[in-house]
């Protein structure tokens, strides 16, 4: 039996209230909130977070054979973005990592490709939606990511949702488009595309149901996703599905995350679906695609580590609209009177990929000291070349001390810097993100998250930051079995900056 074997989602911590947009611009912007990627997040970093939530069980990372990253807002062009996700996850070097970018439909393409693949395939849908100030894309949009692993029992992992059928219908018509370099999409008159989408959805859904020998009344969870809100509403209304089976679209609380939206909605359904239920995922965009899944008895024991509903509930209070505009690069703020940040340099970054992207430290085999960053010489017993790799991205820690830097170069001043004592030993200094000054407290519990620390000279510098622990999940990696009183060290790269600054 082939199907879905794991999934995970990432909903950014920050929120923007639509009413605040209307108040500032003097327009009607609607009700509710949208999810906003942090100033240090992009589609690559959000993809890493979603994939971590999908893979952090049962040794799934070692089983993945392919990785596809789908996004309409890639952090790089020409350069493959999926390779950074590959490095952060520590996947085998022979795992194919490739992008599917440029259109919202790429998310559907990645899902269908993974579902059809004969080998375990990780597909990640990630998007960051930005429109012109006051426009519908700005207020109705949202940010987020979702990850799915498709495979089968022969791959050594239980199937949590069997793939019953899938069908796609493609059609060329001018609905939504954006020229390269344009700041926002353009949309044709909605009534034109609405009728087309409803017709195509009927064809695709009918074909998929026929393949699975089911009818619309058999659907327990009906998920419809697309950027054309009117068409999505019409499909939900006319598909002949029981009203109680139609799932919420979440746009009122996190907005529409475009490429990632079908993944977020599917993950939310899987968070609460019961075994034996049929899930129909319908994706609208330059045609229509349908995936039919039936959940299995393995689902309750293998749900995502961080439920979508829990991430939504853990979101921040709404941020000021001016802050949102600043983070999106639509409002230039006066920079600090400090030297401009330097870009990371390719040779040293490549030499330390395991540390920079995977946050892999070292532990001395002789004395048990854990060292961050890793080194050949033990900081405690001075042994040479006695180190073993020590993955740290899932290890939580406690803030030992902190500082609030109001002069540092950051898009979101002030910069919060913490010294973290990790469970099981080891100490490191890093930035604290998704937090306010009130969260920088000695004794606070933190976990690690993959972020973009800076973009300088057109180069993104990715590394790991700490964030406050706000929800319980299955990834709490407190090392209670290690009683070694490790020697903690706070080290720099010799320039007075921590290694995360320059990679």
C-alpha positions in Angstrom: 0.0 0.0 0.0 1.4 3.4 -1.1 0.5 6.7 0.5 1.4 9.3 3.0 3.8 8.3 5.8 4.4 11.6 7.5 3.5 15.3 7.5 4.3 18.5 9.3 3.4 22.2 9.1 4.8 25.6 10.1 2.7 28.6 10.9 4.7 31.7 11.6 4.4 33.2 15.1 3.6 36.7 14.1 0.1 38.1 13.1 -1.2 41.2 11.4 -4.8 42.4 12.1 -6.6 43.3 8.9 -8.5 46.1 10.8 -5.2 47.8 11.5 -4.4 48.0 7.8 -7.8 49.6 7.2 -7.3 52.1 10.0 -3.9 53.2 8.7 -5.0 53.4 5.1 -8.5 54.6 5.6 -10.0 51.6 3.8 -12.1 48.5 4.6 -9.6 45.7 5.0 -11.9 43.0 6.6 -11.8 41.1 9.8 -9.5 38.6 11.4 -5.7 38.2 11.1 -3.1 36.8 8.8 0.1 35.0 9.6 3.3 36.9 8.9 6.7 35.4 8.4 9.3 37.0 10.8 11.8 39.5 9.5 14.3 36.6 9.6 12.1 34.0 7.8 11.7 33.3 4.1 10.3 30.4 2.1 13.5 28.4 2.7 13.6 28.7 6.5 9.9 28.0 6.8 10.4 24.9 4.6 13.0 23.7 7.0 10.7 24.1 10.0 7.8 22.3 8.3 10.1 19.4 7.2 11.6 19.1 10.7 8.0 18.6 12.1 7.4 15.9 9.5 10.6 14.0 9.8 11.3 14.0 13.6 10.2 10.5 14.2 11.1 6.9 13.4 14.3 7.7 11.6 12.5 9.0 8.6 15.4 11.3 7.5 17.5 8.3 6.6 14.7 6.9 4.4 14.1 10.0 2.2 15.3 9.5 -1.4 14.0 12.8 -3.0 13.3 16.3 -1.8 11.1 18.8 -3.7 10.6 22.4 -2.6 7.6 24.2 -4.1 7.2 27.9 -3.8 6.1 30.9 -5.7 8.5 33.2 -3.8 12.0 31.5 -3.9 14.8 33.1 -1.8 17.1 32.6 -4.8 16.8 32.3 -8.5 19.3 30.2 -10.5 20.6 28.7 -7.2 18.6 25.7 -5.9 16.9 26.6 -2.6 16.1 23.0 -1.8 19.8 22.3 -1.2 19.7 24.5 1.9 16.7 22.6 3.2 18.6 19.4 2.4 21.6 20.6 4.4 19.6 21.8 7.4 17.9 18.4 7.6 21.2 16.5 7.3 19.9 14.3 4.5 22.2 11.9 2.7 24.3 13.5 0.0 22.7 11.2 -2.7 19.2 12.5 -2.0 18.0 14.5 -4.9 17.1 18.1 -3.9 15.2 20.2 -6.5 13.0 23.3 -6.7 9.5 23.6 -8.2 9.1 27.3 -8.3 7.5 30.2 -10.1 3.8 29.5 -9.8 1.3 28.7 -7.1 0.4 25.5 -8.9 3.9 24.2 -8.2 2.6 23.0 -4.8 0.1 20.7 -6.5 2.8 19.5 -8.9 5.1 18.6 -6.0 2.4 16.8 -4.2 1.3 14.7 -7.2 5.0 14.0 -8.1 5.7 12.7 -4.6 2.5 10.7 -4.5 3.4 9.0 -7.8 7.0 8.3 -6.9 8.1 4.7 -6.2 10.7 5.9 -3.6 10.2 7.8 -0.3 9.8 11.5 -1.3 9.7 14.6 0.9 7.8 17.4 -0.7 7.7 20.8 1.0 5.2 23.6 0.1 6.2 27.0 1.3 5.1 30.5 0.4 5.3 34.1 1.5 2.5 36.2 0.1 3.0 40.0 -0.3 0.8 42.5 -2.1 0.7 46.2 -2.5 -0.3 48.1 0.6 -4.0 48.0 1.1 -4.5 45.4 -1.7 -6.4 42.2 -1.3 -3.3 40.1 -1.7 -1.8 41.8 1.3 -4.8 41.5 3.6 -6.1 38.1 2.4 -2.7 36.6 2.0 -0.7 34.6 4.6 2.7 32.9 5.1 3.5 29.3 6.0 4.8 25.9 5.0 3.8 22.3 5.0 5.8 19.1 4.4 4.7 15.6 3.4 6.5 12.3 3.0 5.0 9.8 0.6 6.1 6.2 0.5 4.8 2.8 1.6 5.2 -0.2 3.9 8.1 -1.5 1.9 10.0 1.6 2.9 9.8 0.6 6.6 7.3 3.2 7.8 3.6 2.8 8.4 1.2 4.5 6.0 -1.0 7.0 7.8 -3.2 7.9 4.8 -3.6 5.6 1.8 -3.6 7.2 -1.6 -6.8 6.1 -3.2 -6.7 8.2 -6.5 -5.6 11.4 -8.0 -6.5 13.4 -11.1 -5.4 16.7 -12.6 -7.0 18.9 -15.3 -4.8 21.6 -16.9 -6.2 24.7 -18.7 -4.5 27.8 -20.0 -6.4 30.9 -19.2 -5.4 34.3 -17.8 -6.5 34.4 -14.1 -3.5 35.6 -12.1 0.0 36.6 -13.2 3.1 38.4 -12.1 6.0 39.5 -14.3 9.5 38.8 -13.0 10.6 41.5 -10.6 7.0 42.8 -10.1 6.1 43.5 -6.5 2.5 42.2 -6.7 0.3 39.9 -8.7 -2.4 41.1 -11.1 -5.8 39.4 -11.3 -8.4 39.3 -14.0 -12.1 40.0 -13.3 -13.2 37.2 -10.8 -16.4 36.1 -12.5 -14.5 35.1 -15.6 -12.4 32.4 -13.8 -15.0 31.3 -11.4 -17.1 29.4 -13.9 -14.0 27.8 -15.4 -12.7 26.6 -12.1 -16.1 25.1 -11.1 -16.3 23.2 -14.3 -12.7 21.9 -14.1 -13.2 20.9 -10.4 -16.2 18.9 -11.4 -14.2 17.0 -14.0 -11.2 16.3 -11.8 -13.2 15.4 -8.7 -15.5 13.1 -10.7 -12.5 11.3 -12.4 -10.8 10.8 -9.0 -13.9 9.5 -7.4 -14.5 7.1 -10.3 -11.0 5.7 -10.0 -11.5 5.1 -6.3 -15.0 3.6 -6.8 -16.5 6.3 -4.5 -19.1 9.0 -4.7 -19.1 12.5 -3.2 -21.2 11.3 -0.3 -18.3 9.1 0.8 -16.0 12.1 1.5 -15.5 12.8 5.2 -13.2 15.9 4.8 -13.5 18.1 1.8 -10.6 20.5 1.5 -10.6 23.2 -1.2 -7.6 25.5 -1.7 -6.8 28.2 -4.2 -6.2 32.0 -4.4 -9.5 32.5 -6.2 -11.8 32.9 -3.1 -15.0 33.0 -5.0 -14.2 29.9 -7.1 -13.2 28.0 -3.9 -16.5 28.9 -2.3 -18.5 27.9 -5.4 -16.7 24.5 -5.5 -17.4 23.8 -1.9 -21.1 24.7 -2.5 -21.7 22.8 -5.7 -19.6 19.6 -5.4 -22.4 17.6 -3.8 -20.4 16.9 -0.7 -22.1 16.7 2.7 -22.0 20.2 4.4 -20.5 18.8 7.6 -17.6 17.4 5.5 -16.5 20.8 4.2 -13.4 21.9 6.2 -12.6 25.5 7.3 -10.2 27.3 5.0 -8.4 29.1 7.9 -8.2 32.3 5.9 -9.8 34.2 8.7 -7.0 33.5 11.2 -3.9 32.9 9.1 -4.8 34.1 5.6 -4.2 32.3 2.3 -0.6 31.0 2.0 -0.8 30.4 -1.7 1.5 27.6 -2.7 1.5 26.3 0.9 -2.2 26.7 1.6 -3.3 23.2 0.4 -0.6 21.7 2.5 -1.6 23.7 5.6 -5.3 22.7 5.2 -4.4 19.1 4.6 -2.2 19.0 7.7 -4.9 20.6 9.8 -7.3 17.8 8.7 -4.8 15.1 9.4 -4.3 16.6 12.9 -7.9 15.7 13.8 -9.1 13.0 11.3 -10.0 9.6 12.6 -8.9 6.3 11.0 -10.9 5.1 8.0 -12.0 8.6 6.9 -11.8 9.8 3.2 -10.1 13.1 2.6 -10.5 14.9 -0.7 -8.0 17.7 -1.4 -9.0 19.9 -4.3 -6.4 22.5 -5.5 -7.4 25.4 -7.9 -4.8 27.2 -9.9 -4.3 27.1 -13.7 -6.5 24.1 -13.7 -7.5 21.8 -10.9 -5.9 18.9 -9.1 -7.5 16.3 -6.8 -6.0 13.9 -4.3 -8.1 11.3 -2.5 -6.7 9.8 0.7 -8.1 7.4 3.3 -6.6 7.6 6.8 -5.4 4.4 8.4 -5.2 3.0 11.9 -1.6 4.3 12.1 -2.6 8.0 11.9 -3.3 8.6 15.6 0.1 7.4 16.7 2.0 9.3 13.9 0.4 12.8 13.7 2.5 15.9 13.1 4.6 17.0 16.0 3.0 20.5 16.1 -0.7 20.6 15.3 -1.7 23.5 13.0 -4.4 24.5 15.5 -1.8 24.7 18.3 0.5 26.8 16.2 -2.4 29.2 15.4 -3.3 29.5 19.1 0.3 30.2 20.0 0.6 33.2 17.6 1.5 36.6 18.8 -0.7 39.6 19.4 -1.2 41.6 16.2 1.9 43.5 15.2 1.8 47.2 14.1 1.2 47.6 10.4 4.3 49.8 10.0 6.4 46.9 11.4 4.9 44.6 8.8 5.7 47.0 6.0 9.2 47.4 7.2 9.8 43.6 7.3 8.5 43.3 3.8 10.8 46.0 2.5 7.9 48.3 1.7 9.0 50.9 4.3 12.6 51.8 4.6 13.8 52.5 8.2 16.9 54.5 9.2 19.6 51.9 9.7 21.7 52.0 12.9 25.0 54.0 12.9 27.0 50.8 12.6 29.0 49.2 9.8 26.9 47.4 7.2 26.7 43.6 7.8 29.0 41.4 5.8 27.8 38.5 3.7 28.8 34.9 4.5 31.8 33.7 2.6 31.3 30.6 0.5 34.5 28.6 1.3 34.3 28.6 5.2 30.5 28.1 5.0 31.0 25.0 2.8 33.7 23.6 5.1 31.3 23.8 8.1 28.0 22.8 6.5 27.2 20.4 9.3 27.5 23.2 11.9 26.1 26.1 9.9 23.0 24.3 8.4 22.6 21.2 10.6 23.6 22.7 14.0 25.7 19.6 14.6 28.1 20.1 17.6 30.7 17.7 18.9 31.1 15.6 22.0 34.5 14.5 23.3 34.7 10.7 23.5 37.1 10.8 26.5 35.5 13.3 28.9 32.0 13.7 27.5 32.3 17.5 27.0 29.8 18.8 24.4 31.2 21.7 22.4 29.5 24.3 20.3 30.8 25.1 17.7 32.5 21.7 17.1 36.3 21.6 17.2 39.1 19.1 16.9 40.5 20.0 20.4 38.4 19.4 23.5 37.9 22.6 25.5 38.0 20.5 28.7 40.6 17.7 28.5 42.5 19.1 25.5 42.3 15.7 23.7 42.8 16.0 19.9 40.5 14.4 17.3 38.4 12.4 19.8 35.1 14.0 18.8 31.8 12.5 17.6 29.0 14.4 16.0 26.3 15.7 18.3 23.1 16.9 16.5 21.7 19.8 18.5 18.8 21.2 16.6 16.2 19.3 18.7 17.9 19.9 22.0 16.2 22.5 24.2 18.0 24.7 26.7 17.7 27.4 29.4 18.7 31.0 29.1 21.7 31.6 31.3 22.0 35.3 30.6 21.0 37.8 27.9 21.5 41.2 26.6 19.3 43.7 24.8 21.3 45.4 22.0 19.7 48.6 20.7 22.6 49.4 18.4 22.9 46.2 16.5 22.0 46.0 12.8 18.6 44.3 12.7 15.3 44.9 10.8 13.5 44.5 14.1 15.3 46.4 16.9 16.4 45.8 19.5 18.4 42.6 18.9 17.9 40.1 21.7 21.0 37.9 22.4 20.9 35.0 24.8 23.5 32.6 26.2 21.9 29.2 26.3 22.8 26.2 28.5 21.6 23.1 26.7 20.1 20.1 28.3 22.9 17.5 28.6 25.7 20.1 28.5 27.0 22.8 26.2 26.6 26.5 26.1 26.2 28.8 23.1 25.4 32.5 22.4 22.8 33.2 19.7 19.9 35.5 18.8 16.5 35.1 20.4 13.7 35.4 17.8 9.9 35.4 17.8 10.2 37.2 21.1 9.9 40.5 22.9 12.1 42.0 25.6 9.8 40.4 28.1 10.7 37.0 26.8 14.4 37.5 27.4 14.5 36.2 31.0 17.1 34.2 32.8 15.8 30.7 33.3 13.5 30.8 30.2 13.2 27.7 28.2 14.1 27.9 24.5 14.4 25.7 21.5 16.3 26.1 18.2 14.8 27.3 14.9 16.4 27.7 11.4 16.4 31.3 10.3 18.0 33.8 7.9 20.3 35.9 10.1 21.0 38.6 7.5 21.0 39.3 3.7 24.1 41.2 2.6 25.4 41.9 -0.9 22.6 39.7 -2.2 23.6 36.7 -0.2 21.4 35.1 2.5 23.1 33.9 5.6 21.2 31.1 7.3 21.9 29.8 10.8 20.0 28.8 13.9 18.4 31.0 16.5 16.7 30.3 19.8 13.0 30.9 20.4 10.8 30.7 23.5 9.2 27.3 24.1 5.5 28.0 23.7 3.9 24.6 23.1 4.5 21.0 24.1 5.4 18.6 21.3 7.1 15.3 20.7 10.5 16.9 19.8 11.4 17.9 23.4 14.9 16.4 23.4 15.9 16.8 27.0 18.9 14.6 27.4 18.0 13.1 30.8 20.3 10.1 30.3 23.5 12.2 30.2 24.8 13.1 33.6 28.1 14.4 32.4 29.0 17.8 33.9 30.2 19.2 30.6 32.5 22.2 30.5 30.5 25.0 28.8 32.3 27.3 26.4 31.3 30.5 24.6 33.5 30.9 21.6 33.8 33.3 18.8 35.4 33.2 15.3 38.3 35.4 16.5 36.7 38.7 15.3 34.6 39.3 18.3 31.4 38.0 16.5 29.8 34.7 17.1 30.3 32.1 14.3 26.7 32.4 13.2 27.4 35.9 12.0 29.7 35.0 9.2 28.8 31.3 8.8 
